[in-house]
Amino acid sequence: MSTNKIALITGGSRGLGKNAALKIASKGIDVIITYRAKKEEAEEVVNQIQAAGQTAAALQLDTSKVASFAGFKTELTKTLQDTWGRDSFDFLVNNAGIDAASPFAQTTEEDFDNLFNVHFKGVYFLTQTLLNNIADGGRIINLSTGLTRFATPGYAAYASMKGAIEVFTKYLAKELGSRGIAANLVAPGIIETDFTKRAFASHPDMRERISSITALGRPGQPDDIGGIIAFLCTEDARWINAQRIEASGGMFL
């Protein structure tokens, strides 16, 4: 049986999830990533992790489809047993997300449901489904957003879902503390990734505007976030619990 710690990262084939996967692997932790549709991208991340000397695997998962979670749990448990000789993992990183501007007056019920299913309902029930696969003493790391602290028009629904995640994380910390499981949040500011590509493309002045309201004077990059998520998976972070860690370079101070 492998003695390495194992992290499961949803949406780990691109953007912040990919960066977090690589940074976590650099800490000597093995990694399982999930992808929704682009298997080739996921396999490339697995190859990079393996080239760095860690064991990795990729599994398909649509985090908006709660009905698929029981089947995913079965597949995950088989992968853990076949690859690592155990049926548990240590760190759950709920990273998978979708980007959708949602000005309050124009948000449709479908828009709302899509955001809700991925950013809150999916996180809630996936974590519940995998609860007995998370090892005692493990960690849960949820992704939030700077938009729960400051309001930027157009993100009412998205930010509301993330606000729910922030409350949920406190309850996870309280209810799972008896198992030694810590739960925390990482709240990025605006990061230049595939996730935000459309927003940057449709607003040519966006980079300059973000730089002007950020104390460190630029938009964020994936490298600014992945290392923070990786740190929360280390022994040095063992006494951090129920905390919201904003990583925005100092936006709207």
N, C-alpha and C positions, 0 to 999 in steps of 0.2 A: 504494500500500500504506500502511495506517495505521501511524504510528509510535508510537501509544499502546500502553502495556503493557495486557495483558489478564489478568484473573483468572477462573478457573472455580471456582464455589462449589457444592458439592453440598448439596441441601436448603436452597436459598437463598430459598425463597418465604415463609418464616415464621420466627419466633423469632430465635435467635442468627444463623442464616444470613442472614436478611433484614437484620438490623442490620449484620452484617459487610459485606454487599453494598453497602449505602448508605454506610457509612463508607469502604469501599475506593473507591467512586465519587467520594467527596468529596476523595480524594487525586489525582484526575485520571486514574484507571485505569478502563478499560472492563471490563465485567462480563458473564459468562455464568453464569446460575444454572440449577440443575436442580430439578425438582419431581417428586414421585412420582405424585400424583393430582390435585391442585387447580390446574389450569391457570390459572383466573381469578386466584388469589392470586399466582401467578408473573408473570402479565402486568401486574398492578398494580405489582409491584416493578420490572419493566422500565420501566413508564411513569414511575415516580418517578425512576429513574436517568436516563432520557432527559430528563426535565424539568430535571434538575440539570446537563445539558449533556454527559453521557457516552453512549457507545453501549452498548447492552445487548441481550441475547437470552436466551430461556428454552428449555430442552430437557427432554423427559420422560426420567426415568431412575429405575429401582428399583434401588438399590445393593445389594439382597440377591440379585439375579439375575445371577450372573456370566456366564451364557450370553448375556445381552443386551449385554455390554460391547463386543463387536466391532461390533455394529450401531450402538451409541451413538458409538463412535469415528468411524465413517463419517459419521454425521450431524453430529457436532461438527466434523470436518474440513471438511465442505461449508459449514457455517455460518461457520467461520473464513475460508474462501476467499471466500465470497460477500459477507461483511460487512466483513472487514478486509483481504482480499487476501493472506492468509498462511495457513499450515496449522499454526501453532504458537501456544501461549499461554504466559504467563510465570509465573503463580502458581496452584497447585492447592490449594484449601482443602477438605479432607475433613471436612465438617461434618455430613452427613446422619446422623440417629440416631433411635432409638426409645426410649421410656421404658418400662421394665417392672420393677417390683419383683420380686426373685427371692430370697426367703428360702431359704437353702440346702436345708432339709429339704423344702420344697414345690416346688422348681424342677423342671419337667418337661423331658424331652428336647426337646420342641417349643419351650418357652420358651428353653432354652439355644441351640438352633439358630437361632432368630429373632435373638437378640442377637448370636450369633457371626457370622451371615451379614451383618448390617448393620455391626457395629462393628469387626470384624476382617477376615474373609474378603473382604468387599466392598471395604474400603479397600485391602487388600493387592493384590487383582487389578485393581481399577480403576486404581490408581497404575501398576501394571505395564503394563496395556493402553495407557495414555496416555503412557508414558515418552518415546516419540520425538516426541510433540506438545508436550512441555514444553521450552521454549527453554533453551539453555545459558545459565547465569547466572540461572536462574529460582529459584523457591522452592516448597517443599511445606510446608503448614501443616496439621498434624493436630490434631484435638480430643481431649483426654483428659478427666480429671475429678479433682477434689480427692479423690475416693474411692479413688484409688490410693495416697494418702499416709496417709489416716485411714480407719478402717473404720466404716461405719454399717450396722447389721444390715438385711438385705433386699436388698443389692446385690452379693452375692458374684459372680454370673455377669457382670453388667454391668461391675463394676470389674475383674474378671479380663480381660475383653476389652480394656479400656482399658489395663491393664498390658501386655498384648501389644503394643498400639499404641505404647507408650512405648519398648519394646525395638526394635520395628520402625523407629521414627523414627531411632534411633541408627544402625542399619544403612543406612538410606537416606542419611543424611548422609555416612557413610563411603564407601559404594559410588558415590555420585553426585558426590562432591566434585571428581572430575577434570573434570566438566562445569561446575563452578562453581555447582551447584545446592545450596542450603542447605535443610535440613529441620529443622523445629522443632515443638514442641507448645504448645498453649494449654490449660491445665487449669482450667476454671471451677469455682467452688464451686456452691452451690445458687443457681440463677437463676430468677426468676419469669417463666416463658414458657408458651406452649401445651404445651411439652414436660413441664413439671412441674405443670400445672394440676390434674391428677387427684390428685397427692400432696398438694398444698396443700388441696384441697377435702375430702379424706378425713381430714385431720389438722388440725382447727381451731386447734390450738395451735402448729402448725409454724412459722409466721412468728415468733412470740415465742421459740420454742426456738432457731431458727437465729440470731436476733438476739443471744441470750444467749451463744452460743459463737463469735461472730464479733467480732473486735477492733473493726471499724468499726461494729458494732451494728445491722446490718440484712441482709436477704437481698440478693443481687445482682439487677441489672436488665440487660437486653440491652445497654443503652448502656455498661455497665461492661466489656463484652467485645469488642464489634465494633471499637472503636478500637484494641485491642491487636492483633487480627488484621490490621487495616489497616496498622498500623505495621510489622508484619513483612513487608509487601509493599513497603516504601519503601526507598530507598537508605540511609537512616539506620540500617537494621537489617541491612546487608549482611554484617557480621562476626559476627552471631549465628547459631550453628549447633549442632545436636544438643542444644538446650536445652529443658527443661520449664519453661514460664512459668506458674506458678499464679496465678490471678486469683480469689481467694476472699474478699477483704476481711480475711484473717487468720483463717480458721476453725481451731478446735482448736489454737491456739498454746500 
